Amino acid sequence: MSFSMKDATRSNFPRSFLPDRRRAVAGALILLLSACSGGGLPGFEQTPAVPPIGNAGTVKIALILPLSAGGQTAIAANSLKNAGELAIAEANTPNVQLIVKDDKGTSDGSTAAAQEAIGEGAELIVGPLIAANVQAVAAVARPAGRSMIAFSSDASVASRGVYLLSFMPATDVQRIVSFAASQGKRSFAALVPDTAYGQVTGGAFQEAVTQAGGRVVALEHYGPEHNQTVDMVKRVAPALQQADALFIPDGADTLPGILEALVTSGVDLKRLKLIGTGVWNDPKLFRLPQLQGAWFPAPDPSTFAGFARRYRAKYNSEPSRIASLSYDALSLAAALVRTQGSQRFSEQVLTNPSGFAGADGIFRFRPDGTSERGLAVLEIRNGSAVVASPAPKSFAGS
């Protein structure tokens, strides 16, 4: 990876950057990935910092989160807040000021928080977490010409200038289906929950199987009632004999019952490769005997582990799994302040197709506001999850 800063405002945007290594924390650095034209990536070069912009030299970034929403939402929000503050501290960029705002978990609160942040001079808004609140903030940010990096995984709230740094379901599905196809799986079946998440993953599944050159032999939706699920499994069991991979995008509350129903209905799970999404990244599932040998996509565990160690050292607590989203967003923002001058939060910079790397591996923003990640594929084995296919280090074709 290399960097050659010519002119941050020119159309030939630099291929990569690496902030001053004296200020970087090993293993946690956000960097723009070098575009590849074959062969390996060249070595790092140190990047000179761009002088502060503006009269006071202070760049304000707002972090909007549901800090007082209550319950698990507030717990996750406070972990995101801590992670964001950790990122700014580690970036050691004195001219960056973080403005934290509480949206109270409501649309009205989000609107007020955005208005306050922009009134205080925020150039970039990071957050919110909830889809409806992302829409509310965007309604304020767009007229003010402010870009957003939000944390919702609902692609419907993404748009030009409203970028979602989250774990997008479609990315999970594409990664696991393409990997399964690379391992010789050609006939796919799916059991999909009748939920919003199920609708998204079910549609992405059909598209991914087609792209991989496979065929869908069965796709069934199921509701929350266990008896209905059992009946559905019995009905679809004969069709599953034609499949060599079965996709079930559901979590620890429901998946064990589905697996039990499959076994009871005579489905041979030793012959059928089970595949899932990132919702399988749950230690409770790793102990299920039916899932041993199953595959699911996730960020490389080793990259998150480094971030988690530093978080624990600072806050004496465990980060929530999504805390890395805030860490990556604010590490990226601080790096762009130091390297990209007045264009730091422009569409051209944020949507560079070579992407960035962070605590959860590589990611990039698409012009439509959605994001793409470089994910590993993990295999559940002996009660744990191990890497079956490593996460890519760069985006193909970038």
C-alpha positions in Angstrom: 0.0 0.0 0.0 1.3 3.4 -0.8 0.3 7.0 -0.7 1.3 10.0 -2.8 -0.5 13.2 -1.8 -0.5 15.5 -4.8 -3.5 17.7 -4.3 -6.4 16.7 -2.1 -8.8 18.8 -4.2 -7.8 17.3 -7.6 -10.0 14.8 -9.4 -7.2 12.2 -9.4 -7.9 11.3 -5.8 -4.8 9.6 -4.2 -4.9 5.9 -4.2 -4.3 5.3 -0.5 -3.4 7.0 2.7 -1.8 6.1 6.0 -1.9 8.6 8.8 1.4 9.4 10.6 2.5 6.1 12.1 3.8 7.8 15.2 0.3 8.5 16.1 -1.3 5.3 14.9 -2.3 2.4 17.0 -1.0 -0.9 15.6 -3.8 -3.1 14.1 -6.5 -0.4 14.5 -5.6 2.1 11.8 -8.2 3.2 9.3 -6.6 3.5 5.9 -7.7 3.9 2.3 -6.8 0.7 0.4 -4.4 1.0 -2.5 -6.0 0.3 -5.9 -4.6 -3.0 -7.2 -3.5 -3.6 -10.8 -2.2 -7.2 -10.2 0.6 -8.4 -8.0 1.0 -7.6 -4.3 0.3 -4.4 -2.5 3.4 -2.2 -2.2 4.7 -1.0 1.1 3.5 1.8 3.3 4.8 5.4 3.0 4.3 8.0 5.7 1.8 10.7 4.9 2.3 14.4 5.7 -0.6 15.9 7.6 -2.7 18.6 6.0 -2.6 22.0 7.8 -5.8 22.8 9.8 -8.7 24.3 7.8 -10.6 27.3 8.9 -10.0 30.2 11.2 -9.9 28.3 14.5 -8.5 25.1 12.9 -11.1 23.0 14.6 -13.1 20.4 12.8 -16.3 19.4 14.6 -17.9 16.0 14.1 -21.2 15.1 15.7 -22.0 11.7 17.1 -25.8 11.2 17.5 -27.0 8.1 19.5 -30.0 7.0 21.6 -28.1 7.3 24.9 -31.2 7.7 27.1 -33.5 5.4 25.1 -33.4 2.7 27.8 -32.9 -1.0 27.8 -30.5 -2.7 25.4 -30.6 0.2 23.0 -29.1 2.5 25.5 -26.5 0.0 26.5 -25.4 -0.4 22.8 -25.5 3.4 22.3 -23.2 4.0 25.3 -20.8 1.4 24.0 -20.8 3.2 20.6 -20.2 6.5 22.4 -17.2 5.0 24.3 -15.8 3.5 21.1 -16.1 6.8 19.2 -14.3 8.7 22.0 -11.6 6.0 22.0 -11.1 6.4 18.2 -10.7 10.2 18.6 -8.2 9.7 21.5 -6.1 7.2 19.6 -6.1 9.3 16.4 -4.4 12.1 18.4 -5.7 14.8 16.0 -5.9 17.9 18.2 -8.0 19.9 15.7 -10.9 17.4 15.8 -13.7 18.0 18.3 -16.3 15.4 18.9 -19.8 16.6 19.7 -22.0 14.0 21.3 -25.8 14.3 21.1 -28.6 12.2 22.6 -31.5 11.6 20.2 -33.4 9.8 23.0 -34.4 7.1 20.6 -37.1 9.2 18.9 -37.5 10.9 15.6 -38.2 14.2 17.3 -35.1 13.8 19.4 -33.0 13.0 16.4 -34.2 16.1 14.6 -33.4 18.3 17.5 -30.0 16.7 18.0 -29.1 17.2 14.3 -30.2 20.8 14.4 -28.1 21.5 17.5 -25.1 19.7 16.1 -25.2 21.7 12.8 -25.8 24.9 14.7 -22.7 24.2 16.7 -20.7 23.8 13.5 -20.5 20.0 12.9 -19.1 19.2 9.4 -20.0 15.5 9.6 -22.7 13.6 11.4 -21.9 10.0 12.7 -25.0 8.0 13.7 -27.9 7.6 14.5 -28.5 3.9 15.2 -32.2 3.4 14.4 -33.5 3.6 10.8 -36.4 6.0 11.5 -33.9 8.3 13.3 -31.5 8.2 10.4 -34.3 9.5 8.2 -35.0 12.3 10.7 -31.4 13.4 10.9 -31.0 13.2 7.1 -33.9 15.6 6.6 -31.8 18.1 8.5 -28.4 17.2 7.2 -29.2 17.2 3.5 -30.3 20.9 3.3 -27.3 21.9 5.3 -24.9 20.0 3.0 -23.6 17.7 5.7 -22.7 14.1 5.0 -23.7 11.3 7.4 -22.2 8.0 8.4 -25.0 6.1 10.1 -25.3 2.7 11.8 -28.7 1.3 10.6 -28.6 -1.9 8.5 -31.9 -0.9 6.8 -30.8 -0.2 3.2 -34.0 1.8 2.6 -32.7 4.8 4.6 -29.4 4.9 2.6 -29.1 7.6 0.0 -26.5 9.9 -1.6 -24.7 11.6 1.3 -26.3 9.2 3.9 -23.8 6.3 4.2 -24.5 3.2 6.2 -21.5 1.8 8.0 -23.2 -1.4 9.3 -23.5 -5.1 8.6 -25.7 -5.1 5.5 -27.7 -8.4 5.1 -27.2 -8.5 1.4 -23.4 -8.5 1.8 -23.7 -11.4 4.2 -25.8 -13.4 1.8 -23.6 -12.8 -1.2 -20.5 -13.8 0.6 -21.9 -17.1 2.0 -23.6 -18.2 -1.2 -20.5 -17.4 -3.4 -18.3 -19.3 -1.0 -20.7 -22.3 -0.9 -20.7 -22.3 -4.7 -16.9 -22.2 -4.8 -17.0 -25.4 -2.7 -19.1 -27.2 -5.2 -22.6 -26.4 -3.9 -25.0 -26.0 -6.8 -28.5 -26.7 -5.5 -29.7 -24.4 -2.8 -32.8 -24.3 -0.5 -33.8 -21.7 2.0 -36.0 -21.5 5.1 -36.6 -17.8 5.8 -38.3 -16.1 8.7 -41.4 -14.1 7.8 -39.8 -10.8 9.1 -38.3 -7.7 7.5 -34.9 -9.3 7.9 -36.2 -12.5 6.3 -37.6 -10.6 3.3 -34.3 -8.8 2.7 -32.2 -11.9 3.0 -34.6 -14.1 1.1 -34.5 -11.8 -1.9 -30.7 -11.4 -1.7 -30.4 -15.2 -1.5 -32.2 -15.8 -4.8 -30.2 -13.1 -6.5 -26.9 -14.5 -5.1 -27.6 -18.1 -6.1 -28.4 -16.9 -9.7 -25.1 -14.9 -9.8 -23.2 -17.9 -8.5 -24.6 -20.1 -11.3 -26.7 -22.3 -8.9 -30.4 -23.1 -8.7 -32.9 -22.6 -5.9 -34.8 -25.9 -5.4 -37.0 -24.6 -2.5 -37.6 -21.4 -0.6 -40.1 -21.3 2.3 -41.1 -18.6 4.8 -42.2 -19.4 8.3 -43.9 -17.4 11.0 -43.3 -17.2 14.8 -45.6 -20.1 15.8 -43.6 -23.3 16.5 -46.4 -25.6 15.3 -46.6 -23.8 12.0 -42.8 -24.0 11.6 -42.9 -27.8 12.2 -45.6 -28.2 9.6 -43.6 -26.1 7.1 -40.5 -28.2 7.6 -42.5 -31.4 7.1 -43.9 -30.0 3.9 -40.6 -28.9 2.4 -38.6 -31.9 3.6 -38.9 -33.9 0.3 -37.6 -30.9 -1.7 -34.6 -30.6 0.6 -33.4 -34.0 -0.7 -32.6 -32.2 -4.0 -30.5 -29.6 -2.3 -26.8 -29.7 -1.2 -26.9 -26.4 0.8 -29.7 -25.1 3.1 -29.8 -21.4 4.0 -31.4 -20.4 7.3 -31.0 -16.7 8.2 -32.3 -16.8 11.8 -30.8 -16.5 15.3 -30.5 -18.3 18.6 -34.1 -17.8 19.7 -35.6 -19.7 16.8 -32.9 -21.7 14.9 -32.6 -24.6 17.4 -36.3 -25.4 17.0 -36.0 -25.4 13.2 -33.0 -27.7 13.3 -34.9 -30.1 15.6 -37.9 -30.1 13.2 -35.5 -30.9 10.3 -34.1 -33.9 12.1 -37.5 -35.1 13.2 -38.7 -34.8 9.6 -35.9 -37.1 8.4 -33.7 -34.5 6.8 -30.1 -35.7 6.7 -28.2 -32.7 8.0 -24.8 -34.5 7.7 -25.4 -34.5 3.9 -26.9 -31.0 3.7 -24.5 -28.1 4.2 -26.1 -25.5 6.5 -25.3 -21.9 5.8 -26.4 -18.7 7.5 -25.7 -15.0 8.0 -24.0 -12.9 10.6 -26.8 -13.5 13.1 -25.2 -17.0 13.6 -22.2 -15.3 15.2 -23.5 -16.2 18.6 -21.6 -18.6 21.0 -25.0 -20.1 22.0 -25.3 -21.5 18.5 -21.8 -22.9 18.3 -22.7 -25.6 20.8 -25.6 -27.0 18.8 -24.7 -30.5 17.4 -26.7 -29.9 14.2 -24.6 -26.9 13.3 -21.2 -28.5 13.5 -19.6 -28.0 10.1 -22.0 -25.2 9.2 -20.7 -22.0 7.5 -21.6 -18.3 8.1 -20.1 -14.9 7.1 -18.5 -12.6 9.7 -15.7 -10.1 10.1 -12.4 -11.8 10.8 -12.5 -12.4 14.6 -8.8 -11.4 15.1 -9.4 -7.8 13.9 -12.2 -7.1 16.3 -10.2 -8.7 19.1 -7.5 -6.0 19.0 -10.1 -3.3 19.2 -11.9 -5.1 22.1 -8.6 -5.3 24.1 -8.0 -1.6 23.9 -11.6 -0.9 24.7 -11.5 -3.1 27.8 -8.2 -1.4 28.9 -9.8 2.0 28.8 -13.3 1.4 30.0 -12.9 -1.8 32.1 -15.9 -3.4 30.3 -16.7 -5.4 27.2 -17.7 -3.5 24.1 -21.0 -4.3 22.4 -20.4 -6.1 19.1 -21.5 -3.1 17.1 -19.2 -0.7 19.0 -16.6 -1.1 16.3 -18.9 0.7 13.9 -18.5 4.0 15.8 -14.8 3.3 16.3 -14.3 2.8 12.5 -16.4 5.8 11.5 -14.6 8.2 13.8 -11.2 6.8 13.1 -11.9 7.3 9.4 -13.2 10.8 10.0 -10.1 11.8 11.9 -7.8 10.4 9.3 -9.7 12.2 6.5 -9.3 15.5 8.5 -5.6 15.0 8.6 -5.1 14.0 5.0 -7.8 15.3 2.7 -8.0 19.0 3.3 -11.3 20.7 2.4 -12.5 17.7 0.5 -12.4 15.5 3.6 -16.1 14.6 3.8 -17.0 15.0 0.2 -18.8 12.3 -1.8 -15.7 11.7 -3.9 -13.6 10.9 -0.9 -16.2 8.8 1.1 -17.1 6.7 -1.9 -13.6 5.9 -3.1 -14.0 2.4 -4.6 -10.8 1.1 -3.1 -12.4 1.5 0.3 -11.0 1.6 3.9 -9.9 -0.8 6.5 -10.9 -0.8 10.2 -11.6 -2.9 13.3 -13.9 -5.2 11.3 -11.8 -5.4 8.1 -12.2 -3.6 4.8 -15.3 -1.7 3.9 -16.4 0.8 1.3 -19.4 3.1 0.7 -21.4 2.9 -2.5 -22.7 6.1 -4.1 -26.3 5.1 -3.1 -25.3 5.1 0.6 -25.1 1.4 1.2 -21.9 -0.3 2.1 -19.9 -3.4 1.2 -17.6 -5.3 3.5 -14.8 -7.8 3.1 -16.0 -10.7 5.2 -14.5 -14.0 6.3 -16.4 -17.3 6.3 -16.4 -19.1 9.6 -17.1 -22.8 10.2 -18.7 -24.0 13.4 -16.5 -26.7 14.7 -16.2 -28.3 18.2 -18.2 -25.6 19.9 -16.4 -22.6 18.4 -16.1 -20.8 15.1 -12.9 -20.9 13.0 -12.0 -19.2 9.8 -12.8 -21.4 6.8 -12.1 -18.6 4.2 -10.2 -15.5 5.2 -11.5 -12.0 4.7 -10.1 -10.3 1.6 -7.5 -7.6 2.0 -8.8 -5.5 -0.9 -11.9 -5.2 -3.0 -11.7 -7.1 -6.3 -11.6 -4.9 -9.3 -10.9 -1.7 -7.3 
